[in-house]
Amino acid sequence: MNKITNYIKHHKIKSVIITIILIAYYFCLPKLLFKDPTATIITSANNELLGAQIASDGQWRFPYNDSVPEKFKTCIIQFEDEYFYKHPGFNPISIFKALRNNLKSGGIKRGGSTLTQQVIRLSRKGQKRTYFEKLKELILATRLEFRASKETILAYYSSNAPFGGNVIGLDAASWRYFNRKANELSWAENATLAVLPNAPSLIYPGKNQERLLQKRNSLLKKLLKNQIIDSLTYNLSIIEGLPQKPYPLPQTAPHLLQKVVQLNKGKRIQTTIDAKLQKRVNHIVKSHYNQLSQNEIYNAAVLVLDVKTRQVLAYIGNTPTDKAHQKDVDIINKPRSTGSILKPFLYAAMLDAGDMLPNSLVTDVPTQFGSYNPENYNKTYDGAVPASRALSRSLNVPAVRMLQTFGLDRFHHYLKELHLKDLKYNANHYGLSLILGGAESNLWDLCKSYAALSSTLNHYSETSSEYFSNEFCEPTFLASKHIDFGKKTNDKTLFDAASVYLTYESLKEVNRPESDENWEFFDGSKQIAWKTGTSFGFRDAWAIGSTKDYVVGVWVGNADGEGRPGLVGVQTAAPILFDVFDLLPNSDWFSKPFDDMQKISICKKSGYRASQNCDDIENKFIQISGLKTEPCPYHILVHLDKTETFQVNSSCVDINNIKHKSWFVLPPLMAYYYKTKNPFYKPLPKFRDDCLGENRVSIQFIYPKENNTIFLPKDFDGKTNDLILKIAHSKPETTVFWYIDERYIGSTKDIHELAIIPKAGKHLITVVDEFGNEAKRWITISE
């Protein structure tokens, strides 16, 4: 009985011991074999390497790759472990031979390790090479064979084997030594890499070339002997040279790499970048940089988006300048003064709100809002100009006046809906200068906004006049991320389709500045909606354009904010914009959103809805919200004599002899400038002297402006220059009397200009015409 009891007891102890051993064996291998930091890798949409940042420990160690090229797989097995697919993690015959040789030599001359054992040794860094350590490696190797497939073990090895210097893993080695992907290497190149891990500290490119060549050719001969390669391949392979020094890794998109590092450090990230396009845009930027740097303009950025997928196709964060000029700064997401680049959004907002029609005349005269005095680029005025032309010509004064009419808070709300993250303050902080660069934004947000407008139009046409709820979404440079445009809806997200289309129709026109006569960048065969912008002080130059399929955004300037003469959007950014568009496929123009438009009668001269007095009418499609705009205010019905020389009425002419005619009449100040650009503009005929009736008279100051502070400079001889007073009178032939502080100073007729030299201080200028009509203006003359 005792024997049976003892037997059972011993049997249980054995079972427990065996169980403990099995559990220990099961858990002896860490779940994660390799914890070393890895380099950050970005690849293009077709998996071409775009750039890499070295691992934090200073090693070129690419992230784990489970794909091992067949040629390298064959070479490493033939060189290191011929029985790899047959053994359970260790090879008894190899161990026996290694042990025998080592005992004979009195030291460790031969390892006898399998590839599986080498993977274990690589994962257990810093361990001494002792027989006890070998035993542990053997046990762990068998455990690894249970847990992982042979292909996985090979992938572990190829991703973590040392290849000389600070190069770890096959992927890094193939780029550093042969400047291309591992699966593109020849037999000779794969053989070279296969022999390197055997003694990486002793043999690596540029050192011990004869010994490296001998090992490589020996392996190639073995491949020939085992009929893995034929004699022709062998003979060609042995004459291939060896790599002499490591190549630098590609830096095709260095600023995008830095962006990826912030979020995905140490990972291999496939981006949406079109590698071919990225390289060609890099070349364009470099070429323009070489020219711009001659004018001390050192930085530029370019972003290309696919409208339909909202993917980033090219990302150039800066020029290839030097560190002194901040070459590492990614300009694409940096806030810069917007210049005129926001004007299209104001135009679209006013159309969308039904505040104007596409070609409604807007005022372009000298204007002052308190101390703010906007000016056009060429410092001239048109008097009145169609809104679409004001946009395409990027006129500043009409834009500011349109913003004042539309409402600063109202427009600020629209901009906030665009999710411009650098628009951080309330509307009053920016004031009316908001539309001319008083606010800041960045190339990413602006391109995103233009892409959203284009996509709104595309989706409206593609979905039988429906919108998407998430149209103003963030673009992506990650291939794994797909944009969700939200649900279909009948409600617009921000702008209606017709307003966007009409805005783009205006932007399709060449918006060159008036002083630029050597325009050579616009290819008329390409239909592109585009806009330039220049910030105050010539610090930022912008150009953003969109087709149905692509958005291209360009910023040019100096990262430190230094302004330069000639740093103008149309001269520096636009040429880059069109060079980039030349690389992209041509796109059809946007489909007209008929369901969001209506055809009505438009006054040709004013661009307003035709009134009963308009005599030159055309039928045009407008946005539906435009139906609530007022009819033309500039056409009136006048009564003329038979010769159409004078205005008359029934007090002086028989009713049957009066001609009734429609007449286009602008307010005096608008007319004063309008007729300088429109020679066929006819002022209203004056009333015949014998006619009784009310003469409508208007007087407006041209100069000085309201509450102006004026400094009168002196000539070289010390004489103070005159102050020239100017007014516009609706009947120029009328005599006008001038007063300063109620003191008479003279009269004018036909041309109403008067020169005076007032004393320093505040003065009231008064003008009175012969009919008693008057106008007043306060001015201050500074010392």
C-alpha positions in Angstrom: 0.0 0.0 0.0 2.8 2.4 0.9 4.5 1.5 -2.4 1.4 2.4 -4.3 1.0 5.6 -2.3 4.7 6.6 -2.9 4.3 5.7 -6.6 1.3 8.0 -6.9 3.0 10.7 -5.0 6.1 10.6 -7.2 4.0 10.4 -10.3 2.1 13.6 -9.2 5.4 15.4 -8.5 6.7 14.5 -11.9 3.5 15.6 -13.5 3.7 18.9 -11.6 7.3 19.3 -12.6 6.5 18.5 -16.3 3.6 20.9 -16.2 5.8 23.7 -14.7 8.4 23.0 -17.4 5.8 23.1 -20.2 4.4 26.3 -18.8 7.8 27.8 -18.5 8.6 26.6 -22.0 5.4 28.1 -23.3 6.0 31.5 -21.7 9.8 31.6 -22.2 9.6 33.5 -25.4 8.5 37.2 -25.2 5.4 38.1 -27.2 7.4 41.0 -28.8 10.8 39.8 -29.8 12.2 43.2 -31.0 11.6 46.5 -29.2 14.2 48.6 -30.8 13.2 52.0 -32.2 12.7 52.1 -35.9 13.0 54.7 -38.6 10.0 56.6 -39.8 9.3 55.7 -43.4 6.9 57.3 -45.9 6.0 55.8 -49.2 4.0 57.1 -52.2 0.6 55.9 -53.3 2.3 53.1 -55.3 4.7 52.3 -52.4 7.8 54.1 -53.7 10.0 55.4 -50.9 9.7 59.1 -50.5 11.8 59.6 -47.3 12.9 58.3 -44.0 14.0 59.7 -40.7 16.6 57.7 -38.8 15.6 55.8 -35.6 16.0 57.6 -32.3 19.0 55.3 -31.4 20.9 56.5 -34.6 20.3 53.3 -36.5 18.9 53.0 -40.0 16.4 50.3 -38.9 13.3 50.2 -41.0 10.0 49.0 -39.5 9.3 45.3 -39.6 8.5 44.0 -43.1 6.9 40.6 -43.4 7.7 40.4 -47.1 11.2 38.9 -48.0 12.2 38.9 -51.7 12.7 35.4 -53.1 16.3 36.1 -54.3 17.4 37.3 -50.9 15.6 34.4 -49.2 17.4 31.9 -51.5 20.8 33.6 -50.9 20.5 33.8 -47.1 19.4 30.2 -46.8 22.1 28.9 -49.1 24.7 30.9 -47.2 23.6 30.5 -43.6 21.2 27.6 -43.2 20.7 25.1 -46.0 18.4 22.9 -43.9 16.3 25.8 -42.7 13.0 24.3 -43.9 13.8 20.9 -42.4 15.0 21.5 -38.9 13.0 22.3 -35.8 15.0 25.4 -34.9 18.4 23.8 -34.5 20.6 21.6 -36.6 22.3 18.8 -34.5 24.9 18.1 -37.2 25.9 21.7 -37.5 26.1 22.0 -33.7 28.3 18.9 -33.5 30.7 20.1 -36.2 30.9 23.5 -34.6 31.6 22.0 -31.2 34.3 19.7 -32.6 36.0 22.6 -34.4 35.9 24.9 -31.4 37.3 22.3 -29.1 40.2 21.6 -31.5 41.0 25.3 -31.9 40.5 26.2 -28.2 38.1 29.0 -29.0 34.8 29.8 -30.7 35.6 29.6 -34.4 32.3 28.3 -35.7 28.8 29.0 -34.5 26.6 26.3 -36.0 23.5 28.5 -35.4 20.5 28.2 -37.6 18.7 31.3 -38.9 16.1 30.7 -36.1 18.8 30.7 -33.5 20.3 33.9 -35.0 16.9 35.6 -34.8 16.8 34.7 -31.0 20.4 36.0 -30.6 19.5 39.2 -32.4 16.5 39.7 -30.0 18.7 39.1 -26.9 21.2 41.9 -27.4 24.3 42.1 -25.2 24.4 38.4 -24.2 27.8 36.8 -24.1 28.5 34.0 -26.6 28.8 31.1 -24.1 27.7 27.5 -24.4 25.1 28.1 -21.7 23.8 31.0 -23.8 23.8 28.8 -26.8 21.6 26.3 -24.9 19.1 29.0 -24.1 19.1 30.2 -27.7 18.4 26.6 -28.8 15.4 26.2 -26.4 14.0 29.6 -27.4 14.6 28.8 -31.1 12.4 25.6 -30.8 9.8 27.7 -29.1 9.9 30.2 -31.9 9.4 27.4 -34.5 6.2 26.4 -32.7 4.9 29.9 -32.6 5.9 31.3 -36.0 6.0 30.1 -39.6 9.3 29.7 -41.4 8.4 32.7 -43.6 7.8 34.8 -40.5 11.2 33.8 -39.0 12.9 34.8 -42.2 11.1 38.1 -42.1 12.3 38.6 -38.5 15.9 37.9 -39.6 15.8 40.1 -42.7 14.3 43.0 -40.7 16.8 42.9 -37.8 20.1 41.5 -39.1 23.1 43.9 -39.0 24.4 44.9 -42.4 27.4 47.0 -41.3 27.8 50.4 -39.8 24.4 51.7 -38.5 22.4 49.8 -41.1 20.0 47.3 -39.7 17.7 45.1 -41.8 17.4 44.2 -45.5 15.2 47.2 -46.5 17.6 49.8 -45.0 20.6 48.0 -46.5 19.2 47.8 -50.0 18.5 51.6 -50.0 21.8 52.5 -48.3 24.0 50.3 -50.5 22.1 50.1 -53.8 19.7 53.0 -53.7 16.6 51.0 -54.5 14.0 48.5 -53.1 15.1 45.0 -52.0 12.9 43.3 -54.5 14.6 45.1 -57.4 18.1 43.9 -56.5 20.1 41.5 -58.8 21.5 38.1 -57.8 24.9 39.6 -57.2 23.5 42.4 -55.0 21.4 39.9 -53.0 24.4 37.7 -52.5 26.4 40.7 -51.3 23.8 41.5 -48.7 23.4 37.9 -47.7 27.0 37.6 -46.6 27.2 40.9 -44.7 25.4 39.9 -41.5 27.9 37.0 -41.1 30.6 39.6 -40.0 29.1 43.1 -40.3 31.8 44.8 -38.2 34.5 43.3 -40.4 33.1 43.4 -43.8 30.9 46.2 -45.1 30.9 48.4 -48.3 34.1 50.5 -48.6 36.2 48.2 -46.3 37.9 44.9 -46.9 36.6 44.8 -50.5 38.6 41.7 -51.5 37.2 39.6 -48.6 33.7 40.8 -49.3 34.0 40.0 -53.1 35.4 36.5 -52.2 32.5 35.7 -50.0 29.9 37.0 -52.5 31.4 35.1 -55.4 31.7 32.0 -53.3 28.0 32.2 -52.6 27.2 32.8 -56.3 29.2 29.7 -57.2 27.2 27.7 -54.7 24.0 29.0 -56.4 25.4 27.9 -59.7 26.4 24.5 -58.4 22.9 23.9 -56.9 21.4 24.9 -60.2 19.6 27.9 -58.7 21.1 30.2 -61.3 22.4 29.4 -64.8 26.0 29.9 -66.0 25.1 33.1 -67.9 23.6 34.7 -64.8 26.6 33.6 -62.8 29.2 35.0 -65.2 27.3 38.3 -65.4 26.9 38.4 -61.6 30.6 37.9 -60.7 31.6 40.9 -62.8 29.2 43.2 -61.0 31.0 45.7 -58.8 30.6 46.1 -55.1 29.0 49.2 -53.4 31.6 51.7 -52.3 29.8 53.9 -49.9 26.3 54.3 -48.5 23.8 56.3 -50.5 21.7 59.0 -48.8 18.1 57.9 -48.5 15.5 59.6 -50.8 14.2 62.9 -49.5 11.4 63.5 -52.0 8.9 64.9 -49.5 11.0 66.0 -46.5 8.4 68.3 -45.0 5.6 65.7 -45.3 7.9 63.3 -43.6 8.2 65.7 -40.6 4.5 65.9 -40.5 4.2 62.2 -40.4 6.9 61.9 -37.7 4.8 64.0 -35.3 1.9 61.5 -35.5 3.4 58.2 -36.5 7.0 58.1 -35.4 8.8 54.9 -36.1 6.2 53.6 -38.5 6.0 52.8 -42.2 3.3 55.1 -43.6 1.9 54.8 -47.1 0.8 58.3 -48.3 -1.4 59.5 -51.1 1.5 61.3 -52.8 1.9 60.7 -56.5 5.7 60.1 -56.6 6.2 61.1 -60.2 4.2 64.4 -59.7 6.0 65.1 -56.5 9.4 64.8 -58.1 8.4 67.0 -61.0 6.9 69.7 -58.8 10.1 69.6 -56.7 12.0 70.3 -59.9 9.7 73.3 -60.7 10.1 74.7 -57.2 13.9 74.4 -57.4 14.0 76.1 -60.8 11.9 79.0 -59.6 13.9 79.2 -56.4 17.1 79.7 -58.3 15.5 82.7 -60.0 13.7 84.1 -57.0 16.7 83.9 -54.7 18.4 86.4 -57.0 15.9 88.9 -55.6 16.4 87.6 -52.0 13.2 85.6 -52.0 14.1 82.3 -50.5 11.0 80.3 -49.6 8.0 78.8 -51.4 5.4 76.1 -50.8 3.1 74.1 -53.1 0.2 71.9 -52.4 -1.8 69.8 -54.9 -5.1 68.2 -54.0 -7.4 65.8 -55.8 -10.8 67.4 -55.6 -12.8 64.1 -55.9 -10.9 62.1 -53.2 -9.5 65.1 -51.2 -6.2 63.4 -51.3 -2.8 65.2 -51.3 -1.0 64.4 -54.5 2.0 66.7 -54.0 3.4 68.3 -50.8 6.3 70.7 -51.1 6.7 72.5 -47.8 9.6 74.7 -48.8 12.3 75.3 -51.3 15.7 73.6 -51.3 17.3 76.6 -49.6 19.8 76.6 -46.7 19.4 76.6 -42.9 20.0 80.3 -42.8 16.7 80.8 -44.7 14.7 78.2 -42.7 14.8 75.4 -45.2 13.3 73.0 -42.6 10.3 75.1 -41.9 7.1 73.6 -43.4 5.3 76.7 -44.8 2.1 74.8 -45.8 0.6 75.0 -42.4 2.1 78.3 -41.2 -0.2 81.4 -40.9 0.5 84.1 -43.4 -1.3 87.3 -44.4 -3.9 86.4 -46.9 -3.7 89.4 -49.3 -6.5 89.2 -51.8 -6.9 85.5 -51.7 -10.2 85.7 -49.7 -12.0 88.0 -52.2 -13.7 85.1 -54.0 -15.3 84.0 -50.8 -16.8 87.5 -50.3 -18.0 87.5 -54.0 -19.6 84.0 -53.5 -21.2 85.0 -50.2 -22.8 88.1 -51.7 -24.2 86.1 -54.6 -25.3 83.3 -52.2 -27.1 85.9 -50.0 -28.8 87.5 -53.0 -27.1 90.8 -52.4 -26.0 91.3 -56.0 -25.8 89.7 -59.4 -22.5 88.5 -61.0 -22.0 91.6 -63.1 -23.7 94.3 -60.9 -21.8 97.5 -61.0 -19.9 98.2 -57.8 -18.4 101.6 -56.8 -14.7 102.2 -57.4 -13.8 105.7 -56.3 -11.4 107.1 -53.7 -12.7 105.9 -50.3 -11.9 106.5 -46.7 -13.3 104.7 -43.7 -12.2 106.6 -40.7 -8.4 106.4 -40.8 -8.5 103.4 -43.2 -7.8 104.4 -46.8 -7.7 101.4 -49.2 -6.2 101.8 -52.7 -6.1 99.8 -55.8 -2.9 98.1 -56.9 -2.4 100.7 -59.8 -3.7 103.6 -57.7 -6.3 104.5 -60.3 -10.1 104.2 -60.2 -12.8 103.1 -62.6 -15.7 104.9 -61.0 -18.0 101.9 -61.5 -17.0 98.3 -62.5 -18.9 95.0 -62.8 -18.4 92.9 -59.7 -17.0 90.0 -61.7 -14.4 92.3 -63.2 -13.6 93.8 -59.9 -12.9 90.2 -58.7 -10.9 89.0 -61.7 -8.8 92.3 -61.7 -8.5 92.0 -57.9 -9.5 95.7 -57.3 -9.1 96.6 -53.6 -11.5 99.6 -53.2 -14.6 97.8 -54.6 -13.8 94.8 -52.4 -13.6 96.9 -49.3 -16.8 98.7 -50.2 -18.5 95.4 -50.9 -17.4 94.1 -47.5 -18.9 97.2 -45.8 -22.1 96.8 -47.7 -22.4 93.0 -47.0 -21.4 93.4 -43.4 -18.2 92.6 -41.6 -19.7 90.2 -39.0 -21.7 88.5 -41.7 -18.7 87.8 -43.9 -16.6 86.7 -40.8 -19.3 84.1 -40.1 -18.9 82.7 -43.6 -15.1 82.5 -43.1 -15.5 80.7 -39.8 -17.7 78.1 -41.6 -14.7 77.4 -43.9 -12.8 76.2 -40.8 -9.9 78.5 -41.3 -8.0 77.7 -38.1 -5.8 80.9 -38.1 -8.9 83.1 -38.1 -8.8 83.4 -34.3 -10.2 86.8 -33.5 -13.7 88.4 -33.8 -14.6 90.5 -36.9 -13.9 93.9 -35.2 -10.3 92.9 -34.6 -9.7 92.7 -38.3 -12.0 95.5 -39.5 -12.5 96.1 -43.2 -8.9 95.2 -43.9 -10.0 91.6 -43.5 -10.6 91.4 -47.2 -7.2 92.8 -48.2 -4.9 90.6 -45.9 -5.8 91.9 -42.5 -6.3 88.3 -41.4 -4.0 85.3 -41.6 -4.5 81.8 -43.0 -2.3 79.0 -44.3 -2.0 77.2 -47.6 -3.5 74.0 -46.3 -6.8 75.6 -45.2 -7.1 77.8 -48.2 -6.6 74.9 -50.7 -9.0 72.8 -48.6 -11.6 75.6 -49.0 -11.2 76.0 -52.7 -11.4 72.1 -53.1 -14.6 72.2 -51.1 -16.1 74.8 -53.5 -15.1 72.7 -56.5 -16.4 69.5 -54.9 -19.7 71.2 -54.1 -20.2 71.9 -57.8 -19.1 68.4 -58.8 -21.4 66.6 -56.3 -24.3 68.9 -57.2 -24.1 67.8 -60.9 -23.4 64.2 -60.1 -26.3 63.7 -57.6 -29.2 65.3 -59.5 -28.9 68.6 -57.6 -28.0 67.4 -54.1 -25.3 68.5 -51.7 -23.2 66.5 -49.2 -23.3 67.4 -45.5 -19.5 67.1 -44.9 -18.2 69.0 -48.0 -15.8 71.2 -46.1 -13.8 68.2 -44.7 -10.0 67.9 -44.1 -7.9 66.6 -47.0 -5.7 63.6 -46.2 -2.2 62.5 -47.1 -2.7 59.0 -45.6 -3.5 56.2 -48.1 -5.4 54.3 -45.4 -7.8 57.1 -44.8 -10.9 57.6 -47.0 -12.8 60.8 -46.9 -16.5 60.6 -45.8 -18.4 63.4 -47.5 -21.4 62.8 -45.3 -25.0 62.3 -46.3 -26.8 63.6 -49.3 -29.1 66.6 -48.6 -31.1 69.2 -50.4 -29.6 71.9 -48.1 -26.4 73.6 -49.1 -23.5 73.4 -46.7 -22.4 77.0 -47.1 -22.6 78.4 -50.6 -25.2 77.3 -53.2 -23.9 75.6 -56.3 -24.9 78.5 -58.6 -22.9 81.1 -56.5 -19.8 78.9 -56.7 -20.2 78.4 -60.4 -20.6 82.1 -61.1 -17.6 82.9 -58.9 -15.5 80.4 -60.8 -16.7 81.9 -64.1 -15.2 85.2 -62.9 -12.0 83.6 -61.7 -11.6 81.9 -65.0 -10.7 85.4 -66.4 -7.1 86.5 -66.3 -6.7 88.5 -63.1 -3.4 90.2 -64.0 -2.7 93.5 -62.3 -3.3 96.6 -64.4 0.4 97.5 -64.6 1.6 94.1 -65.8 1.7 94.1 -69.6 4.0 91.2 -70.1 1.5 88.5 -69.2 2.9 85.2 -70.5 1.9 82.6 -67.9 -1.8 81.9 -68.7 -2.5 79.1 -71.1 -5.9 79.9 -72.6 -6.4 76.3 -73.6 -6.7 75.3 -69.9 -9.8 76.4 -68.1 -8.7 77.2 -64.5 -10.5 79.2 -61.8 -7.6 81.0 -60.1 -6.8 83.9 -57.8 -3.6 85.6 -56.7 -2.9 87.6 -53.6 -0.2 89.9 -52.3 0.1 90.9 -48.7 0.8 94.4 -47.4 4.5 95.2 -47.6 5.1 92.6 -50.3 5.7 89.8 -47.7 3.5 87.1 -49.1 2.6 86.1 -52.6 -0.3 83.6 -53.2 -1.8 81.8 -56.2 -4.5 79.2 -55.9 -6.3 77.6 -58.8 -8.9 74.9 -59.3 -10.2 72.8 -62.1 -12.9 70.2 -61.8 -10.3 67.6 -60.7 -7.4 69.4 -59.0 -6.6 72.3 -56.7 -3.1 73.8 -56.8 -2.0 76.2 -54.1 1.3 78.2 -54.1 2.8 80.5 -51.6 6.0 82.5 -52.2 7.9 84.7 -49.8 10.5 84.7 -47.0 9.8 82.5 -43.9 11.1 85.3 -41.7 8.5 87.7 -43.1 10.9 90.0 -44.9 9.2 91.9 -47.8 10.8 92.3 -51.1 10.1 94.5 -54.2 8.4 92.3 -56.9 7.1 89.8 -54.4 3.7 89.9 -56.0 1.3 87.0 -56.5 0.9 87.3 -60.2 4.7 87.7 -60.8 6.1 85.1 -58.4 3.4 82.6 -57.4 1.3 82.4 -60.6 4.1 81.2 -62.8 4.7 78.3 -60.4 0.9 77.6 -60.3 0.7 77.2 -64.1 3.9 75.2 -64.4 2.3 72.7 -62.0 -1.1 72.7 -63.8 0.9 71.9 -67.0 1.9 68.6 -65.3 -1.8 67.7 -64.5 -4.3 66.2 -67.0 -6.6 68.7 -68.6 -10.1 68.8 -67.0 -13.5 69.6 -68.5 -15.0 72.8 -67.1 -17.6 72.6 -64.4 -21.2 71.7 -65.4 -23.6 74.6 -65.1 -26.0 73.9 -62.1 -29.2 74.8 -64.0 -31.4 73.5 -61.2 -30.0 76.3 -59.0 -30.3 79.0 -61.6 -32.9 81.0 -63.5 -32.7 82.9 -66.7 -33.8 86.5 -66.5 -33.5 89.8 -68.2 -30.3 91.7 -67.2 -29.4 95.3 -68.0 -26.2 95.1 -70.0 -24.7 98.3 -68.7 -25.3 98.0 -65.0 -25.5 94.2 -64.6 -28.6 94.6 -62.5 -32.0 93.1 -63.1 -33.4 95.0 -66.1 -35.9 97.8 -65.1 -38.5 99.2 -67.4 -36.0 102.0 -68.3 -33.2 99.7 -69.5 -32.8 99.9 -73.2 -30.0 97.3 -73.7 -31.1 94.0 -72.3 -29.7 90.4 -72.4 -31.0 87.2 -71.0 -28.7 85.5 -68.6 -28.7 82.7 -66.0 -28.3 83.9 -62.4 -28.4 82.3 -59.0 -32.0 81.9 -57.7 -31.2 84.0 -54.7 -30.4 86.9 -57.1 -34.1 87.2 -58.0 -34.6 89.4 -54.9 -32.0 92.0 -56.0 -33.2 95.4 -56.9 -33.7 96.5 -60.5 -31.2 98.7 -62.3 -30.9 102.0 -60.4 -28.8 103.8 -63.0 -31.3 104.0 -65.9 -33.8 106.8 -65.8 -36.3 108.1 -68.4 -35.4 111.6 -69.5 -37.5 114.0 -71.7 -35.5 115.6 -74.6 -36.1 118.0 -77.4 -36.2 116.7 -81.0 -32.4 117.2 -81.3 -31.7 115.4 -78.0 -29.5 118.3 -77.0 -31.5 119.6 -74.0 -33.8 118.2 -71.4 -37.3 119.8 -71.7 -40.7 119.5 -70.1 -44.2 120.6 -70.9 -43.5 124.2 -69.6 -41.4 124.9 -72.7 -42.2 122.3 -75.4 -45.4 120.8 -76.7 -45.9 117.3 -75.3 -46.0 115.9 -78.9 -42.6 117.3 -79.6 -40.9 115.7 -76.5 -38.7 112.6 -77.0 -38.6 110.1 -74.2 -35.3 108.3 -73.9 -33.7 105.9 -71.4 -30.4 107.4 -70.1 -27.6 105.7 -68.1 -26.7 108.1 -65.2 -24.1 107.5 -62.5 -23.7 109.7 -59.4 -21.2 112.5 -59.9 -18.2 111.0 -58.2 -18.6 107.6 -59.9 -19.2 109.4 -63.2 -16.1 111.5 -62.8 -13.9 108.4 -62.8 -16.1 106.2 -65.0 -15.8 108.5 -68.0 -12.0 108.4 -67.9 -12.2 104.6 -68.7 -15.4 104.7 -70.7 -15.2 107.5 -73.3 -18.7 106.8 -74.6 -20.3 107.7 -71.3 -22.7 110.6 -71.9 -23.6 112.9 -69.0 -27.2 114.0 -68.8 -28.1 117.0 -71.1 -28.8 120.2 -69.2 -32.3 121.7 -69.1 -33.1 124.2 -71.8 -33.0 127.7 -70.3 -36.6 128.5 -71.0 -37.9 125.4 -69.2 -39.3 125.6 -65.7 -38.7 122.7 -63.4 -36.6 121.1 -60.7 -33.0 120.6 -61.7 -31.6 117.6 -59.9 -28.1 118.6 -58.8 -25.5 116.6 -56.9 -22.1 117.7 -55.6 -19.4 115.3 -54.3 -15.9 115.9 -53.1 -13.1 114.1 -54.9 -10.3 115.5 -52.7 -9.8 116.0 -49.9 -11.4 112.9 -48.3 -13.6 113.1 -45.2 -11.7 114.1 -42.0 -8.4 113.9 -43.8 -5.1 115.0 -42.2 -2.9 116.5 -44.8 0.8 117.4 -44.8 1.9 120.0 -47.4 5.5 119.3 -48.4 7.9 122.0 -49.5 9.9 122.3 -52.8 13.7 122.5 -52.9 13.4 126.3 -52.8 11.5 126.1 -49.5 8.1 127.1 -51.0 5.1 125.2 -49.7 3.1 123.1 -52.3 -0.5 123.9 -53.0 -3.4 121.8 -51.8 -5.6 121.0 -54.8 -9.3 120.9 -53.9 -11.5 118.9 -56.3 -15.2 118.2 -56.6 -17.5 116.4 -59.0 -20.7 118.3 -60.1 -23.6 116.7 -61.9 -23.8 119.8 -64.1 -20.1 120.7 -64.7 -21.0 123.9 -66.6 -22.4 125.4 -63.4 -20.4 128.0 -61.5 -19.2 126.8 -58.1 -18.1 129.1 -55.2 -15.5 128.0 -52.7 -15.1 128.9 -49.1 -12.7 128.0 -46.3 -13.9 128.6 -42.8 -16.7 130.7 -44.3 -14.1 132.9 -46.1 -14.6 133.1 -49.9 -11.5 131.9 -51.8 -12.7 131.7 -55.4 -15.0 130.2 -58.0 -14.7 127.5 -60.8 -16.6 126.5 -63.9 -16.5 123.3 -66.0 -13.3 122.0 -64.3 -13.9 122.3 -60.6 -10.4 122.3 -59.1 -8.9 125.1 -56.9 -5.4 125.5 -55.4 -5.0 126.9 -51.9 -2.3 127.0 -49.2 -4.2 126.8 -45.9 -2.6 127.3 -42.5 -1.9 124.5 -40.1 -5.0 123.4 -38.1 -8.6 122.2 -38.7 -10.6 123.8 -41.5 -14.1 123.5 -43.0 -14.2 123.6 -46.9 -17.6 124.6 -48.3 -18.7 124.7 -51.9 -21.9 126.4 -53.1 -23.2 126.4 -56.7 -25.2 129.2 -58.4 -28.4 127.4 -57.6 -27.7 127.3 -53.8 -26.7 123.6 -53.6 -23.8 123.0 -51.3 -21.4 120.4 -49.9 -19.0 120.6 -46.9 -15.8 118.8 -45.8 -13.6 119.0 -42.7 -9.8 118.7 -43.1 -6.8 119.0 -40.9 -3.5 120.5 -42.1 -0.5 119.2 -40.1 2.6 121.1 -39.3 
